[in-house]
Amino acid sequence: MNQMMQVFQERVAPKLLAISENRFLMAVRNGVAVTMPLTIIGSLFLILANLPFSGWNDFIGDFGLKLGAVSNFTFGILGLVACIGIAYYLALSYEIDTIGSIVLAVCAFLLLQAGDDWGLDVSSLGATGLFTGIVTAILTVLIHRFFLKHRLVIRMPAGVPPAVAKSFETLIPGAVIITGAWVIRVLFAFHVNQFVQLLFSPLAVGLNTLPGMLLYTFLILLLWCLGIHGSNVMGSIGDPIFLALLAANTEAYTAGEPLPNIFAGGFYIMFLCYGGTGSTMGLIINMLFSKKKAYRSLGKMALPSAIFCINEPIIFGFPIVMNPIMMIPFILTPLVLCTGTYLLSVTNIIGRIMFNPPWTTPPIINTYLATGGNLPAVIWSVVSLGISVAIYYPFFKISERQLQEESSEHTASLAE
């Protein structure tokens, strides 16, 4: 196993890390993160409008529709906001005019969302246009940078205010970008959203399957074992996909239709991260009952942050990183929970995610909120926590025994 880890660390991990640090993927990851407040706020209003209490809908009446309006204006513009965020971060990385790039990207994106009557199709500003927003933002910034780099812009005299000068610098590249979007959507009547979704569909379909999710989770965990922030590395690829799947679930819920996706945004946190990556709450619970004072103390110290899904004290303090023994349950536990959750979801025994509470919401509570108060899902969360304790137990006992042996050897050497 050590040899396999060494091969992964020397050959595979650097390539994955290089991919995650790619300028475009970083811009996508950071840009999509801009949508997070909207999904959380929209979800909270949906939760308020649909609290899982008997008689709540009758009590709230038509006011529930007014609460649901927030969801329409948050989830309904995810594609547009992602386009803005990605354009900003990519322009920032190239050190070019950020506001100019954002304005051009937004205009091009909106033009590409024209309906058959050439008016704005607002229904495509949300998750439907998410991938179009990603592509539009990247291409806009690249074209803008090309014109700036080759000085194919209108330059104003030195005395002109900087804001005015930048506006004129944006004029020529802006005309090219907007005209290009007009030609594609209006003259050619080309449905960009459908085409871009077709291009991204293999990745979207792959991550919405059990094998795809298991591989995605495995890579995150393996990278963490090497001391690399696996969620950041893989999030560049997965976040846009999971966000779109979550938006589709939310849209289906508001329409009163069955939720189509199991691995929607939040699945990884809700069902696989009890206490943080690796579901280390199971390890912490074992530590709290340890015979060794050092482990009990570390468990008590790590518990408060673990309740809010932050477990760096365990990952680096136990440690999990580069620890051949504890790496096994750290990787195995989420994979087991992923498989179990999938089987229960696909058979409709437990509910699926329709809302996105903040990722720091404590375990079990977040499941209750995310599934709209689905009690079987809550029960499964409690069972999952017990499973994580059971999987970690034998490996923790090995570590505990090793610590005892090291302590005994140290005491013997002092006696000599």
Protein Blocks (a to p, Z undefined) as FASTA:
>chain_A
ZZmmmmmmmmmmmmmmmmmmpmklmmmmmmmmmmmmmmmmmmmmmmmmmccbehklmmnm
mmlmmmmmmmmmmmmmmmmmmmmmmmmmmmmmnopafklmmmmmmmmmmmmmpcfkopac
fklmmmmlmmmmmmmmmmmmmmmmmmmmnopacdddfklcfklmmmmmmmmmmmmmmmmm
mmmmmmnopafklmmmmmmmmmmmmmmcfklmmmmmmmmmmmmmnopafklmmmmmmmmm
mmmmmmmmmmmmmnopacfbfklghjlmmmmmghiahilmmmmmmmmmpcbfklmmmmmm
mmmmmmnopaklmmmmmpmnhplklmmmmmmmmmmmmmmmmmmmmnomaccdfbdcdfkl
cghklmmmmnnopaklmmmmmmmmmmmmmmmmmmmmmmmmmmmmmmmmmmmmmmZZ
